[in-house]
């Protein structure tokens, strides 16, 4: 899922949230049209200002929200787009890959 999400994002096929959603749906045989529901969740516009990649990951495993947030925040240093986006050591594409990887590796 990580590679799929990162490639989707790198090819500008969708924003960060859409990229994680697309990876999940691809891996689990979901309806690709569902990606569109995340269209407004990029660039800091996910609910609560969350990173869109993180927001999408939570949507697919809401019962694991605390674990997803904990691991994502441990690596990125936060959860809000405006806080973590300026970090020059981790690109948005890196965060997309991280969110997809966390989602994929949770039981």
N, C-alpha and C positions, 0 to 999 in steps of 0.2 A: 504494500500500500504506500509506503514511504516514497518509493521511486515514482510510482504512478502520480501521486499528489504533487510531487516536486516538478515533474515534467509538465503536468497539466497547468500548473502555475507559471512555470518558465515560458511556456508557449502562449501565455496570455489568453488562455481559454476561459479563465474565470479568476475571481479574486481568491484570497486566502481561504475563506470559508467554503466557497464553491469547490476549491481544489481538494480539500479534505473530504467533503461530501461526495465528490465524484469518485475519489479513491475508494471510499467505503461502499458506495453503490456498485462500483465495478467489481469489487472483491466479493460482494454478497448477492449479486444478481438483482440488485434493486433497479427501479425505474430511473433512467438517466435524467428524465424531466424533473425529478425531485431536486436536482442541483439548483434549479432556478429559484427555489424558495430562500436560498442563501445570497441572492444577488445584491441585496441591500446591506449585507453584513461585512463588507470589506472596508478597509481604510479607517478603522476605528468606529464603524457604525453598527457593530454588533450590539445587542442589548447590554446595557451597563458599561459600554466602552471596552468590553472584552476584546482581546485579539480574536479576529474572525476564525482563525484556524482552531483556536482553543474552543470557541463557542460551538463550532460544527462538531468537534470531537465529543463534546458533552451531549449534544443532541442525539448522537447515536448510541451512547451508553450512559444515560442519565443516572442510572443506579451506581455508576462508578465516578460520579462527578468529583467527589473529594479527592480520589486517587489521581484522576486526570489533572486536576488543578495543582495538586501537590507536586507531581512530577514535572509538569510543564513549567511551573514557577521555579522549581529547583534549578532547572537548566537555564531558563530565560531571565530569571530575576524578577518576574512579575507576571501579571495576567492582563493588564490593560494595555491596549494598543499604543496609546500615547506615551506610556512609560517605557515600553520595551522596543518600540519601533526605531528610536534614535540610536540604539546600540549598534556600533559599527562592527562588532565581532559576530553578529548573528543577523543575517538577512531575513526578510519576510519569507523567502523561499525556504530558508533553513527552519523557520518556525512551522511552516506548512508541513515539512517533512517530519519534524519532531511530533507534532500533533497527530499525524497519521500513524507514526510508529508507536506512540503511546496507545492510541486507540486499538491498533492491531495486536499489541502484545498483552493487553488486559484479558483475563479469562472471561 
